[in-house]
Amino acid sequence: MASLYLVGSLDGVTVGGHVTLDGAEGRHAVSVARVRLGETLWIGDGDGTVVSGPVVSTERDALVLEVATLEVVPAPSPTLTLVQALAKGGRDEMAVQASTEIGVDRIVPWAAARSVSRWEGAKVEKGRARWASIAHEASKQAVRPRVPVVAQPVTTAQLAASVGTGRVVLVLDPVADVRLSAWDAPADVDDITLVVGPEGGIDGSEFDRLVAAGAVRVRLGDTVLRTSTAGPAALAILQTRLGRW
């Protein structure tokens, strides 16, 4: 299978032209992946544009690809957002990785009441950058034309305020009456947001605040999943319900 590498921009690239892959991506392709002349690669800008073609030259830390195909993949509608509670033991990072592979469009860190892990001070940007790096690498592995955006962390109050016209917020609750597999998205929805709690679950006051703002409580099935697997499982259901899988 062809491999995907990401560059900052593909503006002005046309079929028959050339794209240079250098920097960290070029170094990895040539020195680690051992890409050779004639191999076919995919190169994307992470924002929907992907080119493919054979490698026509290599250097120590760079290669040049001749563009055989160029595709611009439009943004999906509705978009899928994962609001992932901060969790210990890297479980939140596992959720970010798997959700990216499954097709999430936007990821929002959530400082939930029962989150053991906390981002404060310099840890805020460090944590967000870490999640963004994981999403970047997972997009390459999954050969995704679009890399999910990792937003700034939100509080419960900010999350509740985001519920509104065009956005449906679904809060995962293992005892909810509505099954996600039986839920139908409104015809005019622009974004479906999934909210996943931390290891200890979502606090009752958080449920109340989100539901009062218009969020819907949904469950996956009869078992309780970890915070690392609940989001990816829910996204897989939505991808199927939306006809994308």
Order of alpha helices (4+ residues) and beta strands (2+ residues): beta-beta-alpha-beta-beta-beta-beta-beta-alpha-beta-alpha-beta-alpha-beta-beta-beta-alpha-beta-alpha
